[in-house]
Amino acid sequence: MANEPPAAGMRASASPARGSTSNPWRRAFRRILRSPMACVGLGIIITFVAVAGLADLIAPHAPGTIVTSRDETPPTPPREGHLLGTDSLGRDILSRLIHGSRISLMVGIVAESIALTIGILIGGIAGYFGGRMDGALMRLTDLVFSMPVALIAIVILGTFPEPDKVPLLRALPYPSLAVIFLVLGFLNWPSAARLVRGQVLAVRETDFTTAARALGASDSRVLFLHVLPNCLAPILVAGTIGVAGNILTEAWLSFLGLGAKPPLPSWGSMITDGQPYLVNRPWVCLAPGLAILVTVLGFNLLGDGLRDALDPRLSAGKKV
């Protein structure tokens, strides 16, 4: 009977211990929510994703519809019914801006997904197996990394045949975008491969991977189920920064006429259309320029917030 109070005390003290060892991803999510910059970036991204998903419902007009009357000379200034004015062809800028968010987000996310997939596979295999495999894959990575991405992208997109004439691309919803996905994805994977290789080198000799191998797990199982999941945090941070970079790349490719083909409403092509009116009627290219700026800023803020929340060394330094 005299031993009962200490037992109760032990149970009470054990409860917070279990709470203190909760899921690290849950703790990271709490730290993200406590970061003002990360919350702002996440809010910007969620807003643009919602706008892109509901573009057909919230856009006042179809992106290619001419809304100016015959007695008006486009581009017309912002007014009631056309909050951002009209472009040089008399199309509503707000509607094209809303539909253009789909193009930019699709290019950013899909192209970065391709780059991360290739980078994770090559970097993971090189870091885990090492030896000649590591040397060969890293020399390939160095070769691709040394290529001027902008110049190669311009050459490929400038010489590639019309996507509508390619049978494999013709069946896709956006044939011209598919080429951009592939070009940016296959040119931007080396940085992800180097990052993953470094993380795998640090994780592959830890106790839990040694235990998994001792229990008879195959190399592929250890790599994909034990090693790579523990390298996910820096990959997520690099992915957000990569999406922002792809959005900027698509914008200047479209500005040069090598991005999304008409009639797709691309933010870069909208800036190109408004370039002759930059001084006298700046609203034509100001709106898409600000949209690019805010979207890229959102992904960069989220990337910084993820880095601070998922890096245990930074978190420990802030606690001290």
C-alpha positions as CSV (number, residue, x, y, z in Angstrom):
1,M,0.0,0.0,0.0
2,A,2.9,2.4,0.7
3,N,4.2,1.9,-2.7
4,E,1.0,3.1,-4.5
5,P,1.7,6.9,-4.4
6,P,5.1,6.6,-6.1
7,A,3.6,4.4,-8.8
8,A,1.0,7.0,-9.5
9,G,3.7,9.6,-9.6
10,M,5.7,7.5,-12.0
11,R,2.6,7.2,-14.3
12,A,2.1,11.0,-14.1
13,S,5.7,11.7,-15.0
14,A,5.6,9.2,-17.9
15,S,2.8,11.0,-19.7
16,P,4.7,14.2,-20.7
17,A,7.6,12.0,-21.7
18,R,5.4,10.3,-24.3
19,G,4.1,13.7,-25.5
20,S,7.6,15.0,-25.8
21,T,8.5,12.3,-28.3
22,S,5.6,12.9,-30.6
23,N,5.9,12.7,-34.4
24,P,8.8,14.9,-35.6
25,W,6.7,15.9,-38.7
26,R,4.0,17.1,-36.3
27,R,6.5,19.2,-34.4
28,A,7.9,20.6,-37.6
29,F,4.4,21.5,-38.8
30,R,3.8,23.4,-35.5
31,R,7.1,25.3,-36.0
32,I,6.0,26.2,-39.6
33,L,2.7,27.6,-38.2
34,R,4.7,29.7,-35.7
35,S,6.9,31.2,-38.5
36,P,5.3,34.4,-39.9
37,M,7.2,34.1,-43.1
38,A,6.3,30.5,-43.7
39,C,2.6,31.2,-43.0
40,V,2.6,34.1,-45.4
41,G,4.3,31.9,-48.1
42,L,1.9,29.0,-47.4
43,G,-1.1,31.4,-47.6
44,I,0.1,32.9,-50.9
45,I,0.5,29.4,-52.4
46,I,-2.8,28.1,-51.2
47,T,-4.5,31.2,-52.6
48,F,-3.0,30.8,-56.1
49,V,-3.7,27.0,-56.1
50,A,-7.3,27.8,-55.2
51,V,-7.5,30.4,-57.9
52,A,-6.0,28.0,-60.5
53,G,-8.4,25.2,-59.5
54,L,-11.5,27.4,-59.6
55,A,-10.4,29.5,-62.6
56,D,-13.4,28.5,-64.7
57,L,-15.8,29.5,-61.9
58,I,-14.3,32.8,-60.7
59,A,-12.9,34.3,-64.0
60,P,-15.3,36.9,-65.3
61,H,-14.7,35.9,-68.9
62,A,-13.1,33.2,-71.0
63,P,-9.4,34.0,-71.4
64,G,-9.7,34.4,-75.2
65,T,-12.9,36.4,-75.3
66,I,-12.7,40.0,-76.7
67,V,-14.8,42.1,-74.3
68,T,-14.2,45.6,-75.7
69,S,-16.8,47.3,-77.9
70,R,-16.2,48.4,-81.4
71,D,-15.9,52.1,-80.5
72,E,-13.2,51.4,-78.0
73,T,-9.5,51.2,-78.8
74,P,-7.7,48.5,-76.7
75,P,-6.0,48.4,-74.4
76,T,-8.5,50.0,-72.1
77,P,-7.8,51.1,-68.5
78,P,-9.3,49.4,-65.4
79,R,-12.9,50.2,-64.9
80,E,-16.1,48.6,-63.5
81,G,-16.5,45.2,-65.1
82,H,-12.8,45.0,-66.0
83,L,-10.9,45.6,-62.8
84,L,-7.5,45.3,-64.4
85,G,-8.4,46.7,-67.8
86,T,-8.0,44.9,-71.2
87,D,-5.0,44.0,-73.3
88,S,-4.0,45.0,-76.8
89,L,-6.6,42.6,-78.3
90,G,-9.4,43.7,-76.0
91,R,-9.3,40.6,-73.7
92,D,-10.0,41.0,-70.0
93,I,-6.6,41.0,-68.2
94,L,-8.1,39.7,-64.9
95,S,-9.6,36.6,-66.6
96,R,-6.3,35.9,-68.4
97,L,-4.4,36.4,-65.2
98,I,-6.6,33.9,-63.3
99,H,-6.3,31.3,-66.1
100,G,-2.6,32.0,-66.4
101,S,-2.1,30.9,-62.8
102,R,-2.8,27.3,-64.0
103,I,0.0,27.4,-66.5
104,S,2.6,28.8,-64.2
105,L,1.8,26.4,-61.3
106,M,1.6,23.4,-63.6
107,V,5.0,24.2,-65.1
108,G,6.6,24.9,-61.7
109,I,5.2,21.8,-60.0
110,V,5.3,19.2,-62.8
111,A,8.8,20.2,-64.0
112,E,10.2,20.1,-60.5
113,S,8.5,16.8,-59.8
114,I,10.4,15.3,-62.8
115,A,13.7,16.9,-61.7
116,L,13.3,15.6,-58.1
117,T,12.4,12.1,-59.3
118,I,15.5,11.8,-61.5
119,G,17.7,13.5,-58.8
120,I,16.4,11.3,-56.0
121,L,17.0,8.1,-58.0
122,I,20.5,9.0,-59.2
123,G,21.6,10.6,-56.0
124,G,20.2,7.8,-53.8
125,I,21.8,5.1,-55.9
126,A,25.1,6.9,-56.0
127,G,25.3,7.6,-52.3
128,Y,24.1,4.2,-51.2
129,F,26.2,1.9,-53.3
130,G,29.3,4.1,-53.7
131,G,32.3,2.9,-55.6
132,R,32.3,2.9,-59.3
133,M,28.6,3.4,-59.4
134,D,28.9,6.6,-57.4
135,G,31.8,7.8,-59.6
136,A,30.0,7.2,-62.9
137,L,26.7,8.8,-61.8
138,M,28.4,11.8,-60.3
139,R,30.4,12.4,-63.4
140,L,27.2,12.3,-65.4
141,T,25.7,14.8,-62.9
142,D,28.7,17.1,-63.2
143,L,28.3,17.0,-67.0
144,V,24.7,18.0,-67.0
145,F,25.3,20.5,-64.2
146,S,27.9,22.3,-66.3
147,M,25.5,22.8,-69.2
148,P,24.0,26.3,-69.5
149,V,20.4,25.6,-68.7
150,A,19.0,28.8,-70.3
151,L,20.9,28.3,-73.5
152,I,20.1,24.6,-73.8
153,A,16.4,25.3,-73.1
154,I,16.3,28.0,-75.8
155,V,18.0,25.8,-78.3
156,I,15.7,22.8,-77.6
157,L,12.5,24.7,-77.6
158,G,13.5,26.8,-80.6
159,T,14.3,23.8,-82.8
160,F,11.6,21.4,-81.5
161,P,8.9,20.7,-84.0
162,E,5.4,22.0,-83.3
163,P,4.0,19.9,-80.4
164,D,0.7,19.5,-82.2
165,K,2.5,17.6,-84.9
166,V,4.1,15.0,-82.5
167,P,1.8,12.0,-82.1
168,L,2.8,11.4,-78.4
169,L,2.2,15.0,-77.4
170,R,-0.9,15.6,-79.5
171,A,-3.1,13.6,-77.2
172,L,-2.1,15.6,-74.1
173,P,-4.3,18.5,-72.8
174,Y,-1.4,21.1,-73.2
175,P,1.1,19.8,-75.8
176,S,3.3,22.9,-75.7
177,L,3.6,22.7,-72.0
178,A,4.6,19.0,-72.1
179,V,7.8,20.0,-73.9
180,I,8.6,22.6,-71.2
181,F,8.0,20.0,-68.5
182,L,10.5,17.6,-70.0
183,V,13.1,20.2,-70.8
184,L,13.1,21.9,-67.4
185,G,12.8,18.5,-65.6
186,F,15.7,16.9,-67.4
187,L,18.0,19.9,-67.1
188,N,17.4,20.8,-63.4
189,W,17.9,17.4,-61.7
190,P,21.7,17.6,-60.9
191,S,21.3,19.9,-57.9
192,A,18.8,17.5,-56.4
193,A,21.0,14.5,-57.1
194,R,24.0,16.2,-55.3
195,L,21.8,17.1,-52.4
196,V,20.3,13.6,-52.0
197,R,23.7,11.9,-52.4
198,G,25.1,13.9,-49.5
199,Q,22.2,13.1,-47.3
200,V,22.3,9.4,-48.2
201,L,26.0,9.2,-47.4
202,A,25.2,10.6,-43.9
203,V,22.3,8.2,-43.3
204,R,23.4,4.9,-44.8
205,E,25.7,3.8,-42.0
206,T,23.3,4.7,-39.1
207,D,22.2,2.0,-36.6
208,F,18.7,1.5,-38.0
209,T,20.0,0.9,-41.6
210,T,22.6,-1.5,-40.2
211,A,19.9,-3.3,-38.3
212,A,17.6,-3.5,-41.4
213,R,20.4,-5.1,-43.4
214,A,21.2,-7.5,-40.5
215,L,17.6,-8.6,-40.6
216,G,17.9,-9.6,-44.2
217,A,16.4,-6.5,-45.9
218,S,17.5,-6.1,-49.6
219,D,19.5,-3.0,-50.7
220,S,16.5,-1.6,-52.5
221,R,14.3,-2.0,-49.5
222,V,16.8,-0.3,-47.2
223,L,17.3,2.5,-49.7
224,F,13.7,3.3,-50.5
225,L,12.1,2.5,-47.1
226,H,14.7,3.5,-44.6
227,V,17.4,5.8,-46.1
228,L,15.5,8.1,-48.5
229,P,12.5,8.8,-46.1
230,N,15.1,10.2,-43.7
231,C,16.4,12.5,-46.4
232,L,13.0,14.0,-47.1
233,A,13.3,17.3,-45.2
234,P,16.0,18.9,-47.4
235,I,14.4,17.5,-50.5
236,L,11.1,19.3,-49.7
237,V,13.0,22.6,-49.1
238,A,14.9,22.2,-52.4
239,G,11.6,21.4,-54.2
240,T,9.8,24.6,-53.1
241,I,12.8,26.7,-54.3
242,G,12.9,24.7,-57.6
243,V,9.2,25.4,-58.2
244,A,9.8,29.1,-57.9
245,G,12.7,28.9,-60.3
246,N,10.7,27.0,-62.9
247,I,7.9,29.6,-62.7
248,L,10.5,32.3,-63.5
249,T,12.0,30.2,-66.3
250,E,8.6,29.6,-67.9
251,A,7.9,33.3,-67.7
252,W,11.0,34.4,-69.5
253,L,10.7,31.6,-72.0
254,S,7.1,32.8,-72.8
255,F,8.5,36.3,-73.0
256,L,10.8,35.1,-75.7
257,G,7.9,33.3,-77.5
258,L,9.3,29.8,-76.5
259,G,6.9,29.0,-73.7
260,A,3.2,28.2,-73.7
261,K,1.8,28.7,-77.2
262,P,-1.3,30.8,-77.9
263,P,-4.2,30.7,-77.1
264,L,-2.9,29.6,-73.6
265,P,-2.8,32.6,-71.3
266,S,0.7,32.6,-69.9
267,W,2.0,35.4,-67.6
268,G,5.2,35.7,-69.6
269,S,3.4,36.1,-72.9
270,M,1.0,38.7,-71.2
271,I,4.1,40.7,-70.3
272,T,5.3,40.4,-73.9
273,D,2.0,41.7,-75.2
274,G,2.1,44.7,-72.9
275,Q,5.7,45.6,-73.5
276,P,4.9,48.3,-76.2
277,Y,2.5,49.9,-73.7
278,L,4.8,49.9,-70.7
279,V,5.1,53.7,-70.5
280,N,1.6,54.9,-71.5
281,R,-0.6,52.0,-70.4
282,P,1.5,50.1,-67.8
283,W,-1.5,48.1,-66.4
284,V,-1.2,45.7,-69.4
285,C,2.0,44.1,-68.2
286,L,2.1,45.3,-64.5
287,A,-0.6,42.8,-63.4
288,P,1.2,39.6,-64.7
289,G,4.5,40.9,-63.5
290,L,3.2,41.3,-60.0
291,A,1.5,37.9,-60.1
292,I,4.9,36.3,-61.0
293,L,6.6,38.3,-58.2
294,V,4.1,37.3,-55.5
295,T,4.0,33.6,-56.5
296,V,7.7,33.2,-56.5
297,L,7.9,35.1,-53.2
298,G,5.4,32.7,-51.7
299,F,7.4,29.6,-52.7
300,N,10.7,31.2,-51.4
301,L,9.1,32.2,-48.1
302,L,7.7,28.7,-47.7
303,G,11.1,27.2,-48.5
304,D,12.8,29.3,-45.9
305,G,10.2,28.3,-43.3
306,L,10.5,24.7,-44.2
307,R,14.3,24.9,-43.8
308,D,14.0,26.5,-40.4
309,A,11.3,24.0,-39.2
310,L,12.8,20.8,-40.6
311,D,16.5,21.4,-39.8
312,P,17.1,20.1,-36.2
313,R,20.3,22.1,-35.9
314,L,18.5,25.4,-36.6
315,S,15.7,24.5,-34.3
316,A,18.1,23.6,-31.5
317,G,20.0,26.9,-32.0
318,K,16.8,28.9,-31.7
319,K,15.9,27.1,-28.5
320,V,19.3,27.9,-27.0
